Amino acid sequence: MKLKTIKTMAIALAVMIIVMAGVGVAGVISAQAADTTATAEAAAEAANVGVNDILGKAIGAGIAVGFAAFGGGIGMGIAVGRCGEGVARQPEMSGKIQTIMMLGLVFIETVVIYALIIAILAIFVL
């Protein structure tokens, strides 16, 4: 597979991970908005609402990080497999291929870490 195709796949994967993280954060925000529109009866159960609020945030954050980790794992597996095929075809280019692979893996892992940071912010700040 050509390097341009691998780059395109990596970019598409990164966009998908960011969208999934955004969906998870949007779910957390909508759950929080639903909690803020509680009636007077629900205000009497403030302790229970607090537990439900944290639980909803944790579930949304878990889904977001889960999708990000799943997508990152798939992308890393594809990248390493393709780089292994490239080295098998052209052993003299192994140094350049491994450098490109490592750079791509760093970018994929960075997107997963961003999703984790967003999830942590969603739980503790929103």
N, C-alpha and C positions, 0 to 999 in steps of 0.2 A: 504494500500500500504506500502511496506517495506521502511525503511529509506534509504537503498542503492539505490532503484529505485528513490526516491525523490532527492537524491544527484545527481544521473546521469541526471535526468531531469533538475535540476538547473544548472549543468555544461553545458549541451547542450544549454540551454537558454542563459547563459552568453556568450558562443561562438557565438551564433546567433546574439546577440546584438552587440558584438564587430565587427563581420563581416559586419553587416549593417552600423555601424558607419564608418568602413573603406571604404565601398562603397560610402557613402556620401562624405567623405573627398576626395576620388579618383575623384568623379565628380567635386568637387570644384577645385582640382588641374588641371584636364583636361580642365575645363572652363578657368582657368587662363592661361594655356599654349596656348589655342586658341587665347586668347586676346593678348599675347605677340608676336604672329606671324602676327600681323596686318600689313597691307600695309601702304604706305605713306598717302593714302587718309584717312584711318582710324585714323592716327596720328593727322590729322587736327581736328578731332572730339574727342579730348582727354577728354573733359568733359562728353560726352555721353558714351564713353568707360568706364570711371570711374564709372558711375552710373550702367552700365550693369555688370561690374565686381563685384561690391558690391551686386547687385541683385542676380547674379549667386551664389555667396558665401552664401548669406542668404538663398537662396532656398535649396542649398545642405546641409547646416547646419540644416535647419528646417526638412528636410527629415531624416537626420541622428538621430536627437534628437527625432523625432516622432516615428521612428522605435524602438529606444531604450526604450522610454517611453511605447510604446504599448507592447513590449516584456516583459518589467519589470512588467507592470500591470497584464499581463496574468500570469506570473510566480508567482507573489505575491498572486494572487487570488487562483491559484492552491495550493500553499503552505499552505495558511491559511485554505482553505477548507479541505485539507487532515489532517492538524493538528487538526482541529475541529472534524473530524471523529475519529482520534486517541484518543482524550480525551473522546469522547462519548463511545468508546469501553473500554478504560481502564482509568477510572477517577483517579486512584491512581498514574498514571504516568503523570498527567497533568503538574506538574512543569518541568519535564525533556523535555516533548514534547514542551511546550511553550518556553523553553530556546533554543532548537534546531530551532524552528520556527523563533524566533527573530534573531538568528544568521544568518539564511538563508536569511531573509528579508533584513538584513543589507548588506549582500554581493550582493544581487540583486540590491538594491538601489545604492550601490557603483558603479556598472557597468553603471547604468543610469547617474550618476553624471560624470563619466569619459567621457561618450559620450557627455554630455553637455560641458565639458571643452574642448574636442577636437573640437566641433563645434565653440565655442567661439574663440579658437586659429585659426581655419580655416578662420573665418571672419576677424579677426584683424591682424593676423600675415602673413598668406600666401598671 
